[in-house]
Every structure is written in C-alpha cells, then in structure tokens.
Amino acid sequence: MAACCFAVQTREEEYLEVAARYSKEELELFSKAMAGLILEMEQNPFQDILGPYYMEIASKATQAARGEFYTPPELSRLIARMLFDVEKLKEDNRAISVHEPASGAGGMVLAIGELLAPAHVHLLRVTCWDLNPVAADMCYLNTTLWGIPAEIVWGDTLRNIVHGSWKNIHWARVREDMRRLLVGFFGSRSTANVEIPREKADLSNNPFEQMDFRL
C-alpha cells in the first residue's frame, strides 16, 4: 500500500483493492507506521531500513526458496566505491545507467545514491528487478523517498519474465523515457547533454506531468 501511495495515482486500483481488506483503525495505524519509517530514514540517510525488517519477519522457507540474502550496508558501500569513479561522474554530469538484476529492497542502489548525494543523485537512471513483489515495493519506496530516478520491475531477470513494472516520480522528473528515445534516434554522443524543454516534450498522457517536481 505504501508504494501505491507514492505512485501518483498510477496504482490506484491496487491501492483500493488492498485497503478494502482493512478497517479504518488499521489504515490509520499503517499511516502512522509510514510516518515513523520516514522519520527513521531522515535520521539514517540512504540506509536500507526496510530490508532488515523484512528479513526478520519473512519465513526462512520463503527466503530459501527465492534465494534471498541480506547484503550488509558496509559491503554495498564498498562495492559502490569500487565500481564508480564518483568525482569523474560528477564532473561529466551525464546520466548514469545502473541495472540491478536482484535488487531486494535496493540497498546497493542506495549505496550508489549516497556517493552522489545530494547534488548529483538525479544523474542516476536505475532499473531494479526482483522476483519478490514485496522486495520490489520496498525498492520502489527506497528509491522514491531518496530521490533516485528508478524503474522497478517485479519479475525474473534470468528468464526475462515480467509480472509488473513501475517508474517512480523522479524517473518522470528527469524525463528519462524521452532521453532514451532521443538516444535511440540520434545516438548517445549527440544527445549526452541534451536538455528537453518542458513545452516541447509531449508527455500529455503521463500523470506525473500534472505535478510540480521542483525540489
């Protein structure tokens, strides 16, 4: 439900279907839990708060069946520093495509975002896959609340089976779909630093365009 709340009415039917299972009092508890999560996240920037909670409450059988393992944040940060020359990325100031084939709650993506925060996290263009729909929703929340442009895919990376996919508001804010169209048409070199004027971008069918994304 929390992921649906931040999907800007693109998951409204799913939200209403789930909400119908609970009483008004229970829904109020959920809203308080969401507020508590955000407060905890503010005290722990770019840390995966949701992943450890999930590993505590999910059954061992479920974790084993899906091959789910929690990656410690220290390891995620180490890998992120090994993979990226952060200063060069900031200097180039170009979009950075990242594909996470088994994202879980998005701990690795948060580690990368932390390296680029606060001024350059918008350069990320992250695609995250996971077999577990709960993990996909946790990743959606983490990337959205920390301003990381992301497309979250609930599916099997190895077999290329997609059950559902969602792009967050930051993906729309940086106009990643339009950038990819231009790259595909003109080539990456000629469009590396292209700016897409709002008045010339035909995004009339995009519900995100009805919002003000100024940060």
SVG drawing of the C-alpha trace seen along z (x, -y; Angstrom):
<svg xmlns="http://www.w3.org/2000/svg" viewBox="-13 -25 50 49">
<polyline fill="none" stroke="black" stroke-width="0.4" points="0.0,0.0 2.8,-2.4 4.4,-2.0 1.0,-2.7 0.7,-5.9 3.8,-7.3 2.9,-6.1 0.9,-9.3 -2.4,-7.5 -0.8,-5.1 -1.5,-2.2 -4.9,-3.4 -6.8,-0.2 -4.2,1.9 -4.3,-0.5 -8.1,-0.4 -8.2,3.4 -5.7,3.8 -7.2,1.0 -10.6,2.7 -9.2,5.6 -8.6,3.4 -10.6,1.3 -10.3,-2.4 -8.4,-2.0 -5.9,0.4 -5.4,-2.0 -4.6,-4.8 -2.0,-2.5 -0.4,-2.0 -0.2,-5.8 1.5,-6.2 3.9,-3.4 4.7,-5.2 5.4,-8.4 7.6,-6.5 9.6,-5.0 10.2,-8.4 11.4,-9.8 13.8,-6.9 15.0,-7.3 15.7,-11.0 17.9,-10.1 19.8,-7.4 20.3,-8.9 20.5,-6.4 20.3,-3.4 18.0,-0.5 15.6,-0.4 13.1,1.9 15.4,4.8 16.4,5.8 12.8,5.7 11.7,7.9 14.4,10.5 13.3,10.7 9.6,11.3 9.8,13.4 9.9,17.1 13.2,18.9 11.5,21.2 10.4,18.2 13.8,16.7 15.5,20.0 13.0,20.7 13.8,17.3 17.5,17.3 17.1,14.1 20.1,12.9 20.6,9.5 23.7,7.7 25.2,5.7 25.3,1.9 29.1,1.9 29.6,4.4 27.2,2.4 29.2,-0.8 32.5,0.9 31.2,2.4 29.8,-1.0 33.1,-2.7 34.9,0.0 32.6,-0.3 32.3,-4.1 34.8,-7.0 32.5,-9.4 34.4,-12.6 34.6,-11.8 30.9,-11.1 30.1,-14.4 32.5,-16.2 31.0,-14.6 27.5,-15.4 25.8,-12.8 23.1,-10.3 24.4,-7.1 22.6,-3.9 22.6,-1.2 20.9,2.2 20.4,4.2 19.2,7.7 18.4,8.8 17.7,5.6 15.9,6.7 14.9,3.6 17.5,1.6 20.4,1.5 23.1,1.5 21.3,-1.3 21.1,-3.4 24.8,-3.0 25.4,-4.4 23.0,-7.2 24.8,-8.1 28.0,-8.6 26.3,-11.1 24.1,-12.9 22.9,-15.4 23.7,-17.4 24.2,-14.6 21.8,-11.8 19.5,-12.8 22.1,-11.6 21.2,-8.0 18.9,-6.1 18.3,-2.8 16.4,0.3 15.8,2.8 14.5,6.3 13.3,8.7 11.3,11.9 9.6,10.9 6.8,8.4 7.4,7.2 11.0,6.6 10.0,4.7 7.7,2.4 10.4,1.8 12.8,0.9 10.2,-1.5 9.8,-3.2 13.5,-3.5 14.4,-4.9 11.4,-7.3 11.9,-8.7 15.6,-9.3 15.1,-11.0 16.6,-8.3 15.1,-8.0 14.2,-4.4 12.1,-1.8 11.2,1.1 10.4,4.5 8.8,7.4 10.0,10.3 12.6,13.0 15.8,11.5 17.2,14.8 14.0,15.9 13.0,12.4 9.5,12.8 7.9,9.6 4.9,9.6 4.7,5.8 6.8,2.7 6.6,-0.8 8.6,-4.1 8.8,-6.5 8.2,-10.2 11.9,-11.0 12.2,-8.9 9.5,-11.2 11.0,-14.3 14.3,-13.8 12.4,-12.7 14.3,-9.5 11.9,-8.0 12.3,-11.0 16.1,-10.9 16.1,-7.2 14.0,-8.0 16.5,-10.7 19.5,-8.4 17.9,-5.7 17.2,-8.1 20.3,-10.2 22.9,-8.1 24.4,-8.5 27.1,-11.0 24.9,-13.6 22.4,-13.5 24.6,-13.1 23.8,-16.5 20.6,-17.3 18.0,-19.3 14.4,-18.6 12.2,-21.7 9.0,-21.1 6.9,-22.9 8.2,-20.7 8.1,-17.3 4.8,-15.6 4.0,-13.9 0.3,-14.7 -0.5,-11.1 1.9,-11.0 0.1,-11.5 3.4,-12.7 3.3,-15.8 0.4,-17.1 2.6,-17.6 5.2,-20.1 8.5,-18.4 10.6,-21.3 12.8,-20.3"/>
</svg>
